[in-house]
Amino acid sequence: MAKTPCTVDLISAQKKELKATEEKLHHARLDLAVALSTISETQGEAFELAIKALEGVKYGSAARSTSAEAGYFVTVAEGLDEKLK
C-alpha cells in the first residue's frame, strides 16, 4: 500500500511538531535547573541567617544582658539576705 501525499504531509507535520516540543522541553528543563539553583542558593542564605540569629541569641548581647541581669538579682538577693540576718 503506497503512502498518499496527505499521509506524508501529516507525518512531516507531526515530526516538526515533535521537534518543536522537544526544544520547548529542553528550554523548560534549563529554566527549571536555573530556578532550582536560585532556590537552593536562597535557602542556603536563609539557613545561614537563621544560624547567625540563633548564635546571636545564645552567645550575643541578649545572652550577656540576661546573664548580667541575673547576676544583679543574685547580688540584690544576697544583700537582702544579709540585711535580714
C-alpha positions in Angstrom: 0.0 0.0 0.0 1.6 3.3 -1.1 1.5 6.4 1.1 -0.6 9.2 -0.1 0.8 12.7 -0.1 -1.7 13.6 2.6 -0.2 11.0 4.9 3.3 12.1 4.1 2.4 15.7 4.9 0.8 14.6 8.1 3.8 12.6 9.2 6.1 15.5 8.3 4.0 18.0 10.2 3.9 15.7 13.3 7.7 15.3 13.1 8.1 19.1 13.1 5.7 19.5 16.0 7.6 16.8 17.9 10.9 18.5 17.3 9.5 21.9 18.4 8.0 20.2 21.5 11.3 18.6 22.3 13.0 22.0 22.0 10.5 23.6 24.3 11.0 20.7 26.8 14.8 21.3 26.7 14.4 25.0 27.4 11.9 24.3 30.2 14.4 21.9 31.8 17.1 24.6 31.6 14.8 27.1 33.1 13.9 24.6 35.9 17.5 24.0 36.6 18.2 27.7 36.9 15.2 28.2 39.2 16.2 25.2 41.4 19.7 26.7 41.6 18.4 30.0 42.7 16.0 28.4 45.3 18.9 26.4 46.7 21.1 29.4 47.0 18.4 31.4 48.6 17.6 28.6 51.0 21.3 28.4 52.0 21.4 32.1 52.7 18.2 31.8 54.8 19.8 28.9 56.8 22.9 31.0 57.3 21.0 34.0 58.6 18.9 31.7 60.9 22.1 30.2 62.3 23.6 33.6 62.9 20.5 34.8 64.6 20.4 31.7 66.9 24.1 32.1 67.7 23.5 35.8 68.5 20.7 34.8 70.9 22.8 32.2 72.6 26.2 34.0 72.7 25.4 37.6 71.8 24.3 40.7 73.6 20.9 39.3 74.5 22.5 36.4 76.4 25.0 38.7 78.1 22.3 41.1 79.1 20.2 38.3 80.6 23.3 37.0 82.4 24.1 40.4 83.8 20.5 40.9 84.9 20.6 37.5 86.6 23.8 38.4 88.3 22.3 41.7 89.5 19.3 39.9 91.0 21.6 37.5 92.8 23.6 40.4 94.3 20.3 42.1 95.4 19.0 38.9 96.9 22.3 38.3 98.8 22.2 41.9 100.0 18.6 41.5 101.3 19.6 38.2 102.9 22.4 39.9 104.8 20.0 42.7 105.9 17.5 40.2 107.3 20.2 38.4 109.4 
